[in-house]
Amino acid sequence: MSKWDQVKIGEYLTESKFISLKPDPLRRITVRLNAKGVDSRFSANEKTGATKYYRRTAGQFIYGRQNLHKGAFGVIPAELDGFESSADLPCFDIKKGLSPDWLIAWLKVGNRYQTLAKLARGVGSKRISPDDFLNLEIPVPPEHIQRKKLSLLSKYEEIIESFNYEQTSQCNLFKKLRQAVLQEAIQGKLTAEWRRRNPELISGENHASKLLEKIKAEKERLIKEGKIRKEKPVAPITDAEKPFDLPEGWVWCRLEELCKGIFTGPFGSMLHKSDYVQNGIPIVNPTHIINGQIVADGRMRISEKTKQRLKRYLLLSGDLVIARRGDLSKCAVVLDEQKGWLCGTGSFFVRCLCINRSYVRLAYISQKAQAYLLQDSIGQTMDNLNQKMLRKLPMGLAPVAEQQAIVERVDKIMAMIDDLENQVAERREQADMLMQAVLREAFS
């Protein structure tokens, strides 16, 4: 235990309540979460006189009543001197003898601020009052010891920030690498050597044009049997729509040509509160598509009765589920164990014919395909996928054997990138642990 004096924070902090006589929405303060400090914010559409604002001064300690336990605290920097906040962001003058940085470091030790959630009071939106915060005890050594410890902490923080910056840069490079691999794959560059070794698998009856004919014949059969509807002929792909040249054995086509159908999930009005049950059939919304896989949500499940009512929206093994809004690159292949799950209101599902579904997914999530779809997406706050654009999405169709070769090569490379990213994540975690160890040492 520390031999330093344990004193209540209130002995060094006094709440500042200097009312701003002329509130200015252009000079507002916000406190970022996760101990990221203080920043400015613009308060739009503010109603005059609706809220009382207080003038804040550089060097004051500030925290968010609702989010102190989430790391919403900091010291007001010089550039925000004279800015304002409401009573929900109380500020405090700090007496001589306690360094503001010492208080910040103390709150960070072992993420101590997270334990302050127990101080939150109120109904609904709980808040931590200044009285409760000021009643906390903090070890306060002599000022020269505070300066010495903080100087050492600053050096470690600079080293770890530099390290974390490098890790972030590496993660960004990995993201670019994934897209580059994906683009090389759907352009046939990743399998160039494979084609040289297997010329018989990309020519004659194995040419992609023959596969396209086979799919067309299968669709015509299903139309005659009344299993699918006849659709309007697709427009030829123009040269302007072709983002790159195709290798030997490949052909251009539209996504619609490869499908039995492209369907939307049920309208929101078709699902009611009474349709949801605890142990029912999972619903697949965009939030359930994570890293190219479908992950069930225990809360989003429907009853057997609802399943029968909405059976036209049930997924089959091999279907592709695509996000209709938000991150349009979210796309996953339905596995055997997910057969019979319900496509949600925020998703499309695509039913392909005679083609490797994983290959179609790779082509869909590629940068060129996403750029094509985004050019006509609709929506102000988020992108909304236009179904017509989805149907006419140009795709480079590879021969069947090469589709499998592409999927296998991409899976192998992506697994290697996953390993590298995991190593970076582990190093970042170790750096955070090191910083916590340094903080604990400073207060021991």
Phi, psi and omega in degrees: 000152180288144175267359179288159180295131173264115183233157176287141181303328181298344177286341181245340183249137176232127182293134179266129181229047180279104186290136177278119183284333178232079182304137182235111181297346178275354183232063179251154180248144170228156179244122184282153180284170176060037176057038181266005172091197188253144181216171177266158175212155178256126180264101183277154175052042181283135178273125182300128176079359183289327182227142177274132181244151183238142180281133182248155186236145178304138179094349177283151174272139181223146175213163178264124182303320183279334190234021177303319181288353176255012177091018180274082177204164179173182177247132184292123181283166183302323184290347179251016177298131180089357177285175188233159171209163177276181180292345177288346174238076182293147180240155184221136170280143183247125180287159176298140181116338177234117177285134177306322180292331177294319177297316179299313181298319180298320179293332182278336184303120181058025185052046182306326183302332180294330181287347183284356178303331181295343179276345184294134181228161177121169179259133181078256180276104184277146182227154176258115184284153176302323180300316180291322179294316182292344180275352178290152179257142182224141176285129182235098176282173175304153185302322182294329176287320177303314182298318181297313181294318182293326177297318178294317178299320181300319179296315179296320181297320178298317180296314183289324176298319178297318179297314181295326177297318179295320179296320178296319178298319179297317180297321177295323178293321178298320179298316178294323179296319179300315180294322179295317179298317181298316181293319177300324182292311185281353173264358178083004182286331182289337183245023180300315179294323178300318180294322179295327181276341183230058184298330182290341182270002179234006182232174178059230181291345180266359177298146183300332179297326178292323177296320179296321177296320180297318179294319179297318180295321179294322178294319179296322177297316181293327177293316180298324181278359178075018182273335174222161181272150176283133182249166178295146178302142180282146179286141178301149179281125181279162178299327180294335181275348182272110184282346179200167178277145180265149176284173179298136177095353181257163174217155174274143174207174175257153182306321181303327181291340183264359191243151170282332179176155173238118190239153175262157174288175180294154176293152181303328181291347180279345180247132181236167182304325182289346181281342185270136178226167182286312185246057182249207182272127182295147173257142180250103174253170179307327180293343181267001176259106185235121180052042176077011180231154179268125181241121183291147177247123182298338182274334184260080180222149182242162181283164178297324179296317178294323178301317180293322180293327183249031187298338179291344181257009180283142183274148175250156176301130181098348176295152172257128176256129185234137178292134178273340183214163181080236179279098185289350179279357179289117183206136181215153177266132179287125179273168182304318183287351179258004178298134180094356175286160184264131174288128184283174183293337183265016186228156165258155166230137186246127182251103184273166179232133168053035184214153179289114184296323180296327177294317179298319179299316180299318180295322182292318184276359180294158184299319182295318180294318180295321179297321179297315183289323183288341183294340181229024176287155184237155179127145183266316184268339177207160179287140176236123185289127177277120185297325179296319178295322179297317181298321184263016178302121178289136179224138174277115183266120179268159174301156186306310183297323181287330175303314180294320179297321179295313181300316181295318181292318179295316179301319181295314181293318180296325178296322178294319178294321177304315180299317180296319179294322178296322177295319178295317180298321179295319179294322178296318179297319178295323178295319177296320178296322178296317180298320178296322179296319178295319178298315180297320180296323181296329183260010180252000000 
